[in-house]
């Protein structure tokens, strides 16, 4: 990979960042570089979150703004508008609602707000840790729900979903994870959404797009999505601190007074933002300033296609490198070309392999993968998202090779 030109970009009259354009084969990457002579001592994060971000995104937080400051109010308006633009939907039909807290806060806010207090019944389609979490949310709320489980290394079965929807049970809500971050499986949100509207026209369809929004094309209308949730510190590459929901206005406006929580009342949050352009409670000002900068850099990189293209390239380099070392992917060839944000690998069947030791040694080399497992299967995950480029994946592979040698694990592995 070699840099072939550098430049300065101005975004709406404000200097956005310096960046260098890199070329890998036929793919160009725009890599933002710092505006100061600062060398990061941070470790590289190959995790599904939190993610590494640019120095310019971090620098954007070096301001103190009041929540009612005009500059901050304009920032909130800018963020809400850009999220609708990224979603590719009309502002007449959808709205974006930022909310304090991690992505799970937004998921629970949607469940809280959209599930009727009387006769509410939620169908949760799960094939991993984050689908199971939605079931826990329903359980904590005392909401009637059905947790339909599928294998962790397989997609949600559309035929089984149709059988459930045809059973006669009047679900008011259906929830699914788009990109199941615990494994890397991409679920068929379009096919499921079409079935939901075919059999339960008035049901609310929630898509958890935590690890897909901003890097995968999602057609809200074709998928019949009523609500999609994501987080600041995922594919947009902001810092942790708030989440957001993209909501179909026609449905949201029927939800006034339905939430069982004050803080997580998504309708009330929307209503207050519309009337005052302010949060109801203290907003994460610094996080939102960082997100504004992240949105500018997201656009510089080429939006969904540019960001997704880089993640795909990372994924390809990682897969090929790990294959050469003998590591076996969790997902089989039927998932080829689907997800590229997270790559899961089986634990090697080697007597000297110990994941905790493997993780520690990589961390000592400033390479942080996801520690431990969240699936029932014995596997570990490596993230391809955040401020990572193909050269970072190549260096990670080199470090993995060195760690295996230090652990006296011969390569390639004989699985």
Secondary structure, DSSP 8 states (H G I E B T S, - for coil): -EEEEEEEEEETTEEEEEEEEEEETTEEEEEEE-SS-------EE-SSSS----HHHHHTT-----TT-HHHHHHHHHHHHHHHHHHT--TTTEEEEEEES-HHHHHHHHHHHHS-TTT-EEEEEESSHHHHHHHHHHHHHT-EEEEEE--TTS---HHHHHHHHTTS---SEEEEESEETTTTEE--HHHHHHHHHHH-TT-EEEEE-TTTBTTB---HHHHT-SEEEEETTSTT---SSEEEEEEEHHHHTT-TT--S-STT-HHHHHHHHHHHSS-SS---HHHHHHHHHHHHHHHHHTHHHHHHHHHHHHHHHHHHHHHHHT--BSS-GGGTTS--SEEEEE----TT--HHHHHHHHHHTTEE---S-SSSSSEEEEE--SS--HHHHHHHHHHHHHHHHHTT--SS---
